[in-house]
Amino acid sequence: MRTLPCCTLFRIQGQSPLRFNEYPKLQAANFAVSGASYILLGKRHFFGDEFAIDWHFHLSMGTFRIITAAIAVGVLLLVVFKFIPAKQRFTFITAGLAGGVTGYLFWLVWFGKLIMP
């Protein structure tokens, strides 16, 4: 049986609390990319664990993605404004955006297609 990505967060021990920032960033980015592609290109992207959960529980497509995106944005705001010192917030947000975009490009656009068949 597959585990959901959010369940793996609770099994990570000995990691920095900032490591937990990766999953919410991914969920918020997935929601933003699917929303932007729908608005700009008129394409709906129905793939991933969230849509499988929607289908399994007979929910409207996108319900679980909206819920996880809202939770992700809440966690990101909590991390940025509660745990990151004010002097380091801009650097933290800039590094997160740059790392997210770079990781997306490297994995999904360039190297992911070569490594994963």
Contact map, one row per residue, 1 for C-alpha under 8 A:
111000000000000000000000000000000000000000000000000000000000000000000000000000000000000000000000000000000000000000000
111100000000000000000000000000000000000000000000000000000000000000000000000000000000000000000000000000000000000000000
111110110000000000000000000000000000000000000000000000000000000000000000000000000000000000000000000000000000000000000
011111110000000000000000000000000000000000000000100000000000000000000000000000000000000000000000000000000000000000000
001111111000000000000010000000000000000000000000000000000000000000000000000000000000000000000000000000000000000000000
000111111100000000000010000000000000000000000000000000000000000000000000000000000000000000000000000000000000000000000
001111111110000000000000000000000000000000000000000000000000000000000000000000000000000000000000000000000000000000000
001111111111000000000000000000000000000000000000000000000000000000000000000000000000000000000000000000000000000000000
000011111111000000010000000000000000000000000000000000000000000000000000000000000000000000000000000000000000000000000
000001111111100000000000000000000000000000000000000000000000000000000000000000000000000000000000000000000000000000000
000000111111100000000000000000000000000000000000000000000000000000000000000000000000000000000000000000000000000000000
000000011111111000000000000000000000000000000000000000000000000000000000000000000000000000000000000000000000000000000
000000000111111000000000000000000000000000000000000000000000000000000000000000000000000000000000000000000000000000000
000000000001111100000000000000000000000000000000000000000000000000000000000000000000000000000000000000000000000000000
000000000001111110100000000000000000000000000000000000000000000000000000000000000000000000000000000000000000000000000
000000000000011111110000000000000000000000000000000000000000000000000000000000000000000000000000000000000000000000000
000000000000001111111000000000000000000000000000000000000000000000000000000000000000000000000000000000000000000000000
000000000000000111111100000000000000000000000000000000000000000000000000000000100000000000000000000000000000000000000
000000000000001111111100000000000000000000000000000000000000000000000000000000000000000000000000000000000000000000000
000000001000000111111111000000000000000000000000000000000000000000000000000000000000000000000000000000000000000000000
000000000000000011111111100000000000000000000000000000000000000000000000001100100000000000000000000000000000000000000
000000000000000001111111110000000000000000000000000000000000000000000000000000000000000000000000000000000000000000000
000011000000000000011111111000000000000000000000000000000000000000000001000000000000000000000000000000000000000000000
000000000000000000011111111100000000000000000000000000000000000000001011101100000000000000000000000000000000000000000
000000000000000000001111111110000000000000000000000000000000000000000001100100000000000000000000000100000000000000000
000000000000000000000111111111000000000000000000000000000000000000000000000000000000000000000000000100000000000000000
000000000000000000000011111111100000000000000000000000000000000010011001000000000000000000000000000000000000000000000
000000000000000000000001111111110000000000000000000000000000000000001101100000000000000000000000000000000000000000000
000000000000000000000000111111111000000000000000000000000000000000000000000000000000000000000000000000000000000000000
000000000000000000000000011111111100000000000000000000000000000000000000000000000000000000000000000000000000000000000
000000000000000000000000001111111110000000000000000000000000000011001000000000000000000000000000000000000000000000000
000000000000000000000000000111111111000000000000000000000000000000000000000000000000000000000000000000000000000000000
000000000000000000000000000011111111100000000000000000000000000000000000000000000000000000000000000000000000000000000
000000000000000000000000000001111111110000011000000000000000000000000000000000000000000000000000000000000000000000000
000000000000000000000000000000111111111000000000000000000000000000000000000000000000000000000000000000000000000000000
000000000000000000000000000000011111111110000000000000000000000000000000000000000000000000000000000000000000000000000
000000000000000000000000000000001111111111110000000000000000000000000000000000000000000000000000000000000000000000000
000000000000000000000000000000000111111111111000000000000000000000000000000000000000000000000000000000000000000000000
000000000000000000000000000000000011111111100000000000000000000000000000000000000000000000000000000000000000000000000
000000000000000000000000000000000001111111000000000000000000000000000000000000000000000000000000000000000000000000000
000000000000000000000000000000000001111111100000000000000000000000000000000000000000000000000000000000000000000000000
000000000000000000000000000000000000111111110000000000000000000000000000000000000000000000000000000000000000000000000
000000000000000000000000000000000000111011111000000000000000000000000000000000000000000000000000000000000000000000000
000000000000000000000000000000000100110001111100000000000000000000000000000000000000000000000000000000000000000000000
000000000000000000000000000000000100010000111110000000000000000000000000000000000000000000000000000000000000000000000
000000000000000000000000000000000000000000011111001000000000110000000000000000000000000000000000000000000000000000000
000000000000000000000000000000000000000000001111111100000000000000000000000000000000000000000000000000000000000000000
000000000000000000000000000000000000000000000111111100000000000000000000000000000000000000000000000000000000000000000
000100000000000000000000000000000000000000000011111110000000000000000000000000000000000000000000000000000000000000000
000000000000000000000000000000000000000000000011111111000000010110000000000000000000000000000000000000000000000000000
000000000000000000000000000000000000000000000111111111100000110110000000000000000000000000000000000000000000000000000
000000000000000000000000000000000000000000000011111111110000000000000000000000000000000000000000000000000000000000000
000000000000000000000000000000000000000000000000111111111000000100000000000000000000000000000000000000000000000000000
000000000000000000000000000000000000000000000000011111111111111100000000000000000000000000000000000000000000000000000
000000000000000000000000000000000000000000000000001111111111100000000000000000000000000000000000000000000000000000000
000000000000000000000000000000000000000000000000000111111110000000000000000000000000000000000000000000000000000000000
000000000000000000000000000000000000000000000000000011111110000000000000000000000000000000000000000000000000000000000
000000000000000000000000000000000000000000000000000001111111000000000000000000000000000000000000000000000000000000000
000000000000000000000000000000000000000000000000000001111111101000000000000000000000000000000000000000000000000000000
000000000000000000000000000000000000000000000000000001100111111000000000000000000000000000000000000000000000000000000
000000000000000000000000000000000000000000000100001001100011111100000000000000000000000000000000000000000000000000000
000000000000000000000000000000000000000000000100011001000001111111000000000000000000000000000000000000000000000000000
000000000000000000000000000000000000000000000000000001000011111111100000000000000000000000000000000000000000000000000
000000000000000000000000000000000000000000000000011011000000111111110000000000000000000000000000000000000000000000000
000000000000000000000000001000100000000000000000011000000000011111111000000000000000000000000000000000000000000000000
000000000000000000000000000000100000000000000000000000000000011111111100000000000000000000000000000000000000000000000
000000000000000000000000000000000000000000000000000000000000001111111110000000000000000000000000000000000000000000000
000000000000000000000000001000000000000000000000000000000000000111111111000000000000000000000000000000000000000000000
000000000000000000000001001100100000000000000000000000000000000011111111100000000000000000000000000000000000000000000
000000000000000000000000000100000000000000000000000000000000000001111111110000000000000000000000000000000000000000000
000000000000000000000001000000000000000000000000000000000000000000111111111000000000000000000000000000000000000000000
000000000000000000000011101100000000000000000000000000000000000000011111111100000000000000000000000000000000000000000
000000000000000000000001100100000000000000000000000000000000000000001111111110000000000000000000000000000000000000000
000000000000000000000000000000000000000000000000000000000000000000000111111111000000000000000000000000000000000000000
000000000000000000001001000000000000000000000000000000000000000000000011111111100000000000000000000000000000000000000
000000000000000000001001100000000000000000000000000000000000000000000001111111110000000000000000000000000000000000000
000000000000000000000000000000000000000000000000000000000000000000000000111111111100000000000000000000000000000000000
000000000000000000000000000000000000000000000000000000000000000000000000011111111110000000000000000000000000000000000
000000000000000001001000000000000000000000000000000000000000000000000000001111111111000000000000000000000000000000000
000000000000000000000000000000000000000000000000000000000000000000000000000111111111000010001000000000000000000000000
000000000000000000000000000000000000000000000000000000000000000000000000000011111111110010000000000000000000000000000
000000000000000000000000000000000000000000000000000000000000000000000000000011111111100000000000000000000000000000000
000000000000000000000000000000000000000000000000000000000000000000000000000001111111100000000000000000000000000000000
000000000000000000000000000000000000000000000000000000000000000000000000000000111111110110010000000000000000000000000
000000000000000000000000000000000000000000000000000000000000000000000000000000001111111110000000000000000000000000000
000000000000000000000000000000000000000000000000000000000000000000000000000000001001111110000000000000000000000000000
000000000000000000000000000000000000000000000000000000000000000000000000000000000000111111000000000000000000000000000
000000000000000000000000000000000000000000000000000000000000000000000000000000000001111111110000000000000000000000000
000000000000000000000000000000000000000000000000000000000000000000000000000000011001111111111000000000000000000000000
000000000000000000000000000000000000000000000000000000000000000000000000000000000000001111111100000000000000000000000
000000000000000000000000000000000000000000000000000000000000000000000000000000000000000111111110000000000000000000000
000000000000000000000000000000000000000000000000000000000000000000000000000000000001000111111111000000000000000000000
000000000000000000000000000000000000000000000000000000000000000000000000000000010000000011111111100000000000000000000
000000000000000000000000000000000000000000000000000000000000000000000000000000000000000001111111110000000000000000000
000000000000000000000000000000000000000000000000000000000000000000000000000000000000000000111111111000000000000000000
000000000000000000000000000000000000000000000000000000000000000000000000000000000000000000011111111100000000000000000
000000000000000000000000000000000000000000000000000000000000000000000000000000000000000000001111111110000000000000000
000000000000000000000000000000000000000000000000000000000000000000000000000000000000000000000111111111000000000000000
000000000000000000000000000000000000000000000000000000000000000000000000000000000000000000000011111111100000000000000
000000000000000000000000110000000000000000000000000000000000000000000000000000000000000000000001111111110000000000000
000000000000000000000000000000000000000000000000000000000000000000000000000000000000000000000000111111111000000000000
000000000000000000000000000000000000000000000000000000000000000000000000000000000000000000000000011111111100000000000
000000000000000000000000000000000000000000000000000000000000000000000000000000000000000000000000001111111110000000000
000000000000000000000000000000000000000000000000000000000000000000000000000000000000000000000000000111111111100000000
000000000000000000000000000000000000000000000000000000000000000000000000000000000000000000000000000011111111110000000
000000000000000000000000000000000000000000000000000000000000000000000000000000000000000000000000000001111111111100000
000000000000000000000000000000000000000000000000000000000000000000000000000000000000000000000000000000111111111110000
000000000000000000000000000000000000000000000000000000000000000000000000000000000000000000000000000000011111111110000
000000000000000000000000000000000000000000000000000000000000000000000000000000000000000000000000000000011111111110000
000000000000000000000000000000000000000000000000000000000000000000000000000000000000000000000000000000001111111111000
000000000000000000000000000000000000000000000000000000000000000000000000000000000000000000000000000000000111111111100
000000000000000000000000000000000000000000000000000000000000000000000000000000000000000000000000000000000111111111110
000000000000000000000000000000000000000000000000000000000000000000000000000000000000000000000000000000000011111111111
000000000000000000000000000000000000000000000000000000000000000000000000000000000000000000000000000000000000011111111
000000000000000000000000000000000000000000000000000000000000000000000000000000000000000000000000000000000000001111111
000000000000000000000000000000000000000000000000000000000000000000000000000000000000000000000000000000000000000111111
000000000000000000000000000000000000000000000000000000000000000000000000000000000000000000000000000000000000000011111
